[in-house]
Amino acid sequence: MLVIPAIDLKDGRCVRLLQGDMAKETVYSEDMPAVARKWQQGGASVIHVVDLNGAVDGEPRNLPQIEAVMKTVSVKVQVGGGIRTIDTVRRYLNAGVSRVVLGTAALTDRKFFEQACKEFPRRILLGLDARDGKVAVKGWTAVSDTKAVDLLKGVSGCEIGAVIYTDISRDGMLGGPNLAALKDMVEFSSFPVIASGGITRVDDLRAIRSLGPKIEGAIVGKALYDGKLDFRTAVAALRDA
């Protein structure tokens, strides 16, 4: 199981939010390449980058910073946030991004989502962000009436690389992941599952991995930046086990 460090971009800076609230940010760095280098040097094989402004606005807003990250590291980088057109998907992938994350589009523009999966099989990740089991969209500023498991079933015929499941209520709170919801994702998903939200301790990572072989990885953000979880220690603990 991969431990995937997150870089969340807002106004060109690396930040973490509380439960996705754009007004509740903690700024960790204004040097994106340095942050990316830190995770690569620490042993990360994948880095997860989110354009928070783009997620809200519906189009990329931190592209220069993301391109700077791509020029800095040699590991795989997956990017999400504000990707609502096939041209944006192509631009990111042509720039060297390994996989792109589509969330809002899976619910609001299924034709585009299916086109992206067909044109770039297994290079599209479904970003399934949920609050109380319902799918959140537009940078978590709106919650739909659609259940996360129903959306997952609805795209089961697409060639998706993996599903990233985030419980918004846990995100940035350092209270542990929602294992029950993750278990449902594993049960209903036809694809590998990546956990996100609330992961704080090595024990959280072990609990997530115990959900079965469909678990591909876990995205960790605030716990790493606040020093609650040491990246090298986490990777070593999972490897040794």
TAZICOR-V395051 format. One record per helix or strand of 2 or more residues. SS is the DSSP state (hx for helix, st for strand). FROM is the first residue (numbers start at 0). LEN is the number of residues. If there is no record, write none. Layout:
# TAZICOR-V395051
SS_FROM_LEN + SS_FROM_LEN
This chain:
# TAZICOR-V395051
st_1_9 + st_12_6 + st_20_9 + hx_31_10 + st_45_6 + hx_51_6 + hx_62_10 + st_75_5 + hx_85_9 + st_98_4 + hx_103_5 + hx_109_10 + st_123_8 + st_133_4 + st_141_6 + hx_147_7 + st_161_6 + hx_167_3 + hx_178_10 + st_191_5 + hx_201_8 + st_214_6 + hx_221_4 + hx_230_10
